[in-house]
């Protein structure tokens, strides 16, 4: 049977998908699928919760087709890939809205606790996979070179990215000296940033919507010759474009952490590459700092 690729925008919610399935079965809409692909689509639409939380291989097995068949199917429907198709089910489960809905807004009462946990986990895994697939080794190596050669490194995490900034500061601080955190709450933030020079680097972590003035800060600091590395999400690339180097993360999860799991994964990867680049010297420095921390903690506990 001849097949056609849809020239219309793909369905944005579960109801539109159900309508599309009915039209395909009636031979309407200019989109025809093979019987197996059509049956697989109908099964996916009829079991939205399972479709939302299962992997493509699991769904292929459940519908009796190959994973490649499901990928081709989603392309024919107009989606960029299976992840985009699966997002329709995740959004439709979440509170009946079309856009990404935070967990705090409440989910459908039909979901069990186990299904909710599985949904959040699936979203986090999707974000991590999409982020790491886009990380370019050359960019990571250049960022590592900048961090190794910097005189001082300052790290600033805005809003919910503050936790990820702490992770980076802690890991980087074990590998080299001159690492410190900055805070948006500090009244002396502008003064602290003004102390940085051409041999220094500032790492700014922020996700959309960015704090007011953040983009202007990046531009001003970069104009002074300070190395600026940004870690931000794919929805708003303005910080990435203004920085010397950037790590862009997928943050589409509906979790309370707004998808910062993908950021942590990217930073852990960066730190691993950095530690390898530093080699034995980095291991020696890490051991020295850990010994010092242990000795200081022993003094505090004994006082």
C-alpha positions in Angstrom: 0.0 0.0 0.0 1.3 3.5 -0.9 1.9 5.7 2.1 1.9 9.5 2.4 3.6 11.8 4.8 1.3 14.3 6.4 1.7 17.9 5.3 -0.5 19.1 8.2 0.9 20.0 11.7 0.9 16.9 13.9 -1.7 16.4 16.6 -0.9 18.4 19.7 -3.1 16.4 22.2 -4.6 13.0 22.7 -8.1 14.0 21.4 -6.6 15.2 18.1 -4.7 11.9 17.8 -8.0 9.9 18.4 -9.6 12.0 15.6 -6.7 11.3 13.3 -6.9 7.6 14.0 -10.6 7.6 13.0 -9.9 9.5 9.9 -7.1 7.2 8.8 -9.3 4.2 9.3 -11.9 5.9 7.1 -9.3 6.6 4.5 -9.6 10.4 4.9 -7.1 13.2 5.4 -4.6 12.2 2.7 -2.7 10.0 5.1 -2.7 6.2 4.6 -0.8 3.7 6.6 -0.2 0.0 6.4 -2.5 -2.2 8.4 0.2 -3.0 11.0 1.2 0.6 11.4 -2.4 1.7 11.6 -3.2 -1.0 14.3 -0.1 -0.1 16.2 -1.1 3.6 16.3 -4.6 2.7 17.5 -3.1 0.6 20.3 -0.8 3.4 21.4 -3.7 5.9 21.4 -6.0 3.5 23.3 -3.4 3.0 26.1 -2.1 6.5 26.7 -0.7 5.9 30.1 1.4 3.0 28.9 2.5 4.9 25.9 3.6 7.8 28.0 5.9 5.9 30.3 7.2 3.0 28.2 10.3 2.9 26.0 10.0 2.7 22.2 11.3 -0.9 22.3 8.7 -1.9 25.0 5.9 -0.3 22.9 7.1 -2.0 19.7 6.9 -5.3 21.5 3.5 -4.6 22.9 2.1 -3.5 19.5 3.8 -6.3 17.5 6.0 -4.1 15.3 9.6 -3.1 15.1 10.9 0.1 16.8 11.9 1.4 13.4 8.3 1.0 12.3 7.1 3.2 15.2 9.8 5.8 14.3 8.7 5.9 10.7 5.1 6.1 11.8 5.7 9.2 13.9 7.6 10.8 11.0 4.6 10.2 8.7 2.3 11.8 11.2 4.5 14.9 11.1 6.5 14.6 14.3 10.2 15.1 14.4 10.7 11.8 16.2 9.2 9.4 18.6 10.0 11.5 21.6 7.9 14.4 20.3 5.1 11.9 19.6 5.3 10.5 23.1 5.2 14.0 24.6 1.7 14.3 23.4 0.6 11.5 25.7 2.6 12.9 28.7 1.0 16.3 28.3 -2.4 14.9 27.9 -2.1 12.9 31.0 -1.0 15.9 33.0 -4.1 17.8 34.1 -5.8 17.8 30.7 -3.8 20.7 29.3 -2.0 20.8 26.0 1.2 22.5 27.3 3.7 21.1 29.8 2.0 21.0 33.2 3.9 21.0 36.4 3.3 18.2 38.9 2.2 20.7 41.5 -0.8 21.6 39.3 -2.1 18.0 39.8 -2.3 15.0 37.5 -5.2 13.0 36.4 -6.8 11.0 39.1 -6.6 7.9 36.9 -2.8 7.7 37.4 -1.5 5.5 40.2 1.5 6.7 42.3 3.7 4.1 40.5 2.6 5.5 37.1 3.3 9.1 38.2 6.8 8.1 39.4 7.4 6.2 36.2 6.2 9.2 34.1 8.6 11.6 35.9 11.5 9.2 35.5 10.8 8.7 31.8 10.8 12.5 31.3 14.1 12.8 33.1 15.7 10.0 31.1 14.4 11.6 27.9 15.9 15.0 28.8 19.3 13.4 29.8 19.5 11.5 26.6 18.5 14.5 24.4 21.1 16.6 26.2 24.0 14.2 26.1 23.4 13.4 22.4 23.8 17.1 21.6 27.0 17.7 23.6 29.8 18.1 21.2 33.1 16.7 22.4 35.0 19.6 20.9 33.0 22.1 22.9 33.5 20.1 26.1 37.3 20.0 25.5 37.4 23.8 24.9 35.4 24.4 28.1 37.8 22.2 30.0 40.8 24.0 28.5 39.3 27.3 29.6 38.5 26.1 33.2 42.0 24.6 33.6 43.8 27.7 32.4 41.7 30.2 34.3 43.2 32.1 37.2 39.9 32.3 39.1 36.6 30.6 38.4 33.3 32.0 39.7 30.0 30.1 39.5 26.6 31.7 39.6 23.4 29.7 39.6 20.1 31.5 39.2 16.9 30.3 40.9 16.4 26.5 40.6 19.8 26.2 38.9 21.5 27.1 42.2 21.7 23.4 43.2 23.4 22.5 39.9 25.8 25.4 40.5 26.7 23.9 43.9 27.4 20.5 42.2 29.7 22.1 39.7 31.5 24.3 42.3 32.0 21.3 44.6 33.4 19.0 41.9 35.5 21.7 40.2 36.8 22.8 43.6 38.2 19.3 44.3 40.1 19.4 41.0 41.6 22.9 41.2 41.9 26.0 43.4 40.4 29.4 42.9 36.8 28.3 42.6 34.0 30.2 44.4 30.3 30.6 44.2 28.5 33.9 43.5 24.9 34.5 44.5 22.2 36.8 43.0 21.2 37.5 46.6 24.5 39.1 47.4 24.5 42.9 47.5 28.1 42.9 46.3 27.5 40.8 43.2 28.4 43.6 40.8 31.5 44.3 42.8 32.5 40.7 42.8 32.0 40.4 39.0 33.9 43.6 38.5 37.0 42.0 40.1 37.2 39.4 37.3 39.7 39.9 34.5 40.8 38.4 31.2 42.4 35.5 32.9 39.3 34.6 34.8 36.1 32.6 34.0 32.6 32.9 35.2 30.1 30.0 34.7 26.5 31.2 34.7 23.7 28.6 35.1 20.2 29.8 34.3 17.0 28.6 32.7 14.1 30.4 31.0 12.7 32.8 32.0 16.0 34.2 33.0 16.3 36.7 35.8 15.9 40.3 34.8 19.2 41.8 33.6 20.9 38.4 33.3 21.6 38.7 29.6 22.9 42.2 30.0 25.3 41.0 32.8 26.6 38.3 30.5 27.2 40.8 27.7 28.9 43.4 30.0 31.2 40.8 31.6 32.1 39.3 28.2 32.9 42.7 26.9 35.6 43.1 29.6 37.4 40.0 28.3 36.2 37.7 31.1 35.6 34.1 29.9 31.9 33.4 30.1 30.5 29.9 30.1 26.8 29.5 30.3 24.7 26.4 31.1 21.0 27.0 30.1 18.0 25.2 28.6 17.1 24.8 25.0 13.9 26.9 25.2 15.9 30.2 25.3 19.4 30.3 23.7 20.0 34.0 24.3 22.6 33.3 27.0 24.3 30.7 24.9 24.7 33.1 22.0 26.2 35.8 24.2 28.7 33.5 25.9 32.2 32.4 24.8 31.2 28.7 25.4 27.8 27.2 26.3 26.2 23.9 27.3 22.6 23.7 26.3 20.4 21.3 28.1 16.9 19.9 27.5 14.6 20.7 30.4 11.2 19.6 29.4 10.3 17.7 32.5 7.1 18.5 34.5 8.9 17.8 37.7 9.4 20.3 40.6 13.1 20.6 39.7 12.1 21.8 36.2 14.3 19.2 34.6 17.6 20.1 36.2 18.5 16.4 36.2 19.8 16.8 32.6 21.9 19.7 33.8 23.5 17.7 36.5 24.2 14.9 34.0 25.9 17.3 31.6 28.0 18.8 34.4 29.0 15.4 35.7 30.2 14.6 32.2 32.1 17.8 32.0 33.8 17.1 35.4 34.7 13.6 34.3 36.4 14.9 31.2 38.1 17.6 33.2 39.5 15.1 35.7 40.9 12.9 32.9 42.5 16.0 31.3 44.2 16.9 34.6 45.4 13.3 35.0 47.6 12.4 38.0 47.9 16.0 39.0 44.1 16.3 39.4 44.0 13.1 41.4 46.7 14.4 43.7 44.9 17.7 44.2 41.7 15.9 44.9 43.3 13.7 47.5 45.0 16.6 49.2 41.7 18.6 49.4 39.8 15.5 50.7 42.5 15.0 53.4 42.2 18.7 54.4 38.4 18.6 54.6 38.6 15.4 56.7 41.1 17.0 59.1 39.0 20.2 59.4 35.8 18.3 60.0 37.6 16.3 62.7 38.6 19.5 64.4 35.1 20.9 64.3 33.5 17.7 65.6 36.1 17.5 68.4 35.6 21.1 69.5 
